[in-house]
């Protein structure tokens, strides 16, 4: 069972700003988008998603430093199904495999 995606969602991603910006078009299925600075508005699902990013200090584990990017999704005019569809695709696109 999938959890319902709230109208506003905050999370941290283990990527740099540059990596996030490279992924963003594909992660949003190349939906029409406007952006200024670290705020992006994606038009999709009968509404829009405002995505705000902010670089945070890296996480350090011994001699390893992992990038941290705070990401806020604000879903505007999108029903629960549209929010779930957007986030499922976004997560699958930006997921990194290991091993």
C-alpha positions in Angstrom: 0.0 0.0 0.0 1.4 3.4 -1.0 1.5 6.3 1.5 -0.5 9.3 0.5 1.7 12.2 -0.6 0.9 15.3 1.3 0.5 18.7 -0.3 3.9 19.8 1.1 6.8 17.4 1.5 10.3 18.0 2.8 13.2 15.6 2.3 17.0 15.4 1.9 18.6 14.0 -1.1 22.2 12.7 -1.4 23.2 14.7 -4.4 24.8 18.0 -5.4 22.8 20.9 -6.8 24.4 20.3 -10.2 23.3 16.6 -10.2 19.8 17.6 -9.2 19.6 20.1 -12.0 20.8 17.5 -14.5 18.1 15.1 -13.3 15.2 17.5 -13.0 14.0 17.5 -16.7 13.8 13.7 -16.8 12.6 13.3 -13.3 9.6 15.6 -14.2 9.0 13.8 -17.6 10.1 16.9 -19.4 7.0 18.8 -18.2 6.9 22.6 -18.8 9.0 24.3 -16.1 10.0 27.7 -15.0 12.9 28.3 -12.6 14.7 31.1 -10.9 17.6 30.5 -8.5 16.7 27.5 -6.4 12.9 27.5 -7.0 11.3 25.6 -9.9 7.7 25.4 -10.9 6.7 22.3 -12.9 3.3 22.3 -14.6 1.8 18.8 -14.5 -1.1 16.7 -13.3 -3.7 19.4 -13.7 -1.7 21.7 -11.4 1.9 22.4 -10.5 4.7 21.4 -8.2 6.9 24.1 -6.7 10.3 22.5 -5.9 12.7 24.5 -3.7 16.3 23.2 -3.1 18.9 24.3 -0.6 22.5 22.9 -0.3 23.3 21.7 3.2 26.7 20.8 4.7 27.9 17.3 3.6 27.5 14.3 5.8 30.8 12.9 6.9 31.4 9.2 7.6 35.1 8.7 8.4 36.9 10.2 5.4 33.9 10.1 3.2 31.8 13.2 2.5 28.3 12.8 1.1 26.5 15.8 -0.4 23.1 16.8 1.1 20.4 18.8 -0.7 17.3 19.8 1.1 14.3 19.6 -1.2 10.8 20.9 -0.6 7.9 19.9 -2.9 4.7 22.0 -2.7 1.9 20.5 -4.8 -0.6 23.1 -6.0 -4.0 22.1 -7.5 -3.1 18.4 -7.7 -5.2 15.6 -6.3 -3.8 12.7 -4.3 -3.4 10.5 -7.4 -1.6 13.2 -9.4 0.8 13.8 -6.4 1.5 10.1 -6.0 2.1 9.6 -9.8 4.5 12.6 -9.9 6.5 11.5 -6.8 6.7 7.8 -7.8 8.2 8.8 -11.2 10.5 11.4 -9.6 11.8 8.9 -7.0 12.3 6.1 -9.6 14.2 8.5 -11.9 16.5 9.9 -9.2 17.1 6.6 -7.3 20.7 5.5 -7.4 21.7 1.8 -7.3 24.6 0.5 -5.4 26.8 -2.5 -5.4 
